[in-house]
Amino acid sequence: MANQGAKKRKEENSRHMKNLLRLIIACNVIYLVVRAGIFRSTFNWRHWLGFMMTCFAYIVPYLQLASMAKPAYADDGELLDGGFDMSTGGICGYLHDVIYITAFVQVTSIISEKFWYIYLVIPGFAAYKLFDVFKGFLPNGSQEGEEDEKTRKKREKMEKRASRGKFVKTRTR
């Protein structure tokens, strides 16, 4: 019964990666059949370039997720770790977002080429996150001097309460 959690995570990761691969293949097939097959008269070099860009946007995050989901084994073949938990946020969530945005852009670009502008969400979000990181290094300056009346009174009350000693009730006999 040892390593039940690791075995369960390994199976979940395997199932999850298979589902992501099915999504990627399905979107590529739909795009090629509809855009290059049915609408082949309007299919030109820009569409091939877009198709190659979406394939690259699928491959990089998928390979990173696959390396994260890879289980670790001991020398004797025993399962040590089932891989990274794919349901967590952070970089894993961002990689999933890139795959899902790419799938949406690829399928909807069949309808209109203006859906390619949705790809600007990815660098926009990255810039937003980087700004939050760099904002911590900037001096706050004027924020420390400004304090409204309510906040000041609350702070003074808390300081006064903290400076008093705690009363401990004891039973006397």
N, C-alpha and C positions, 0 to 999 in steps of 0.2 A: 503494500500500500504506500510505500515511500514514493515521493515525487509525483503524486496524483495531480497536484497543481501544475507542475511543469508539463506533464503529459496532456492535460486539458488545454493549457495555453498553446502547446505545439499543434494540437488538432484545430483549435480556433484560428490560429495564425495561418495554417495551411488552407483551411476553408476560406478565410478572408482573402488570402492572396489569389486563390483560384477565382473567386468572385470578381476581384479587381481585374484579373486577366480577361475574364469573360466580357466585362464591361468595355475594356479597351478594344478587344477584337470586334465586338458587336458594333461599336461606334465607327471603327475603321471600315468595316464591311458595309455598313449603311452609307457612309460617306462615299466610298468608291462606287457602290452599285448605283446610288441615286445621282450623285454629282457627275461621276465620270461615265456612267452607263446611260442613264436616262437623259440627263442634260449635257451630253457630250459636245453639243454644238457650242456651248458657252464655256466649256472647260478649257482653260489655257494654262500657261506656265505659272501664273500667279497662284492658281489653285493647286498645282503640283508643289509649289513652294510652301503654301499653307499646309498641305497634307504632310510634307516632310517636317515642318515645324511642329505640328501636333504630335507626330510620331516621336520626335525628340522630347517634347514636353511630357509624353507618356513614359518613355523609357527611363529617363533620369530619376524621377520620383519613384517609379515602380522598382527599379534596381536598388535604390536606397532603402525602401520599405522591405524588400526581400532580404537584404542583408541584416536589417534590424530584426526581422521575424525568424531568422535562422536559429535553430536550437543548438545548444552546446552539449557535447558528449565528452565523457571521460575516456581515458585510454582503453579501458576495458569495454567500451560501448554503452555504458550506462548513461542515461539522460541526466544531465546536470541542470540545464536551464532550458525552458521551453521557448525562449526568445522574448523579445520586447512585447509588451502588451499593446496591441494595435488600437485599443479603445481609448488610450490616453491622449491628452492634448499635446501641446508643444510642437516640436518639429514634425512629429508623426502626423498630427492634425493638419499642419500646413502642407505637408506632402500630399495628403488625401485631398485637400482643397484644390491643389494644383491639378490633380488628376480629374476631379469632378468638374472644375471650370473648363478644362481642356475638352472633356467629353461634351459639355454643353455647347461650347463654342464650335466644335467640329460639326456637331449635328445641326445646330441652328444656322450655321453658315451656308448650309444648303439652300435655305430660304432667301437669305440676304447676306451680302458681304459686309454689311455694317455690324454684324454680330462679332466681327473680329475685334472691334473696339473694346469688347468686354475683357479682353486679355489685359487691358490697362489696369484692371483691378489688382492684379498680382503685384506689379511694381509699386502701385500706389499704396497698397497695404504694407509692403516692405518698407517704403519710405516713412509711413506713419509710425511703424514699430521702431525704426531706427531713430526717428525724431524723439520718441519717448525715452529711448536709451540715452541719447545725447542731452536731452533736457535735464537729466539728473546731474550732469556735470556743469551746467550753467549756474552762475551765482543767482540766488533768489533776490537779493537786494531789497527791493521795496516791499516785499511780502511780509517780512518780519516786523516792520514798523507799523503796519496797518492791523488794527484789532478793533472790532466793534465793541460796543458797550456790553452786550449780552455775553459775548465770549470772555471779555475781561472779568466780569463778575463771576462767571462760572469757574474760571481759572483761579481767581482769588479764593473762592469758596473751597475749592479742592485743595489748594495749598494750606489754607487754615485748618482744614480737616486732617490733612496729612501731618501737620506739625503737632497736633494734639496727641497725647499718648492714648493708647487703647486701654479701655477699661475692661478688666477681666473679672467676671463674677465668680466668686468662690463660695462654696458652702462653709459656713462656720458651724462648729459643733458646740 
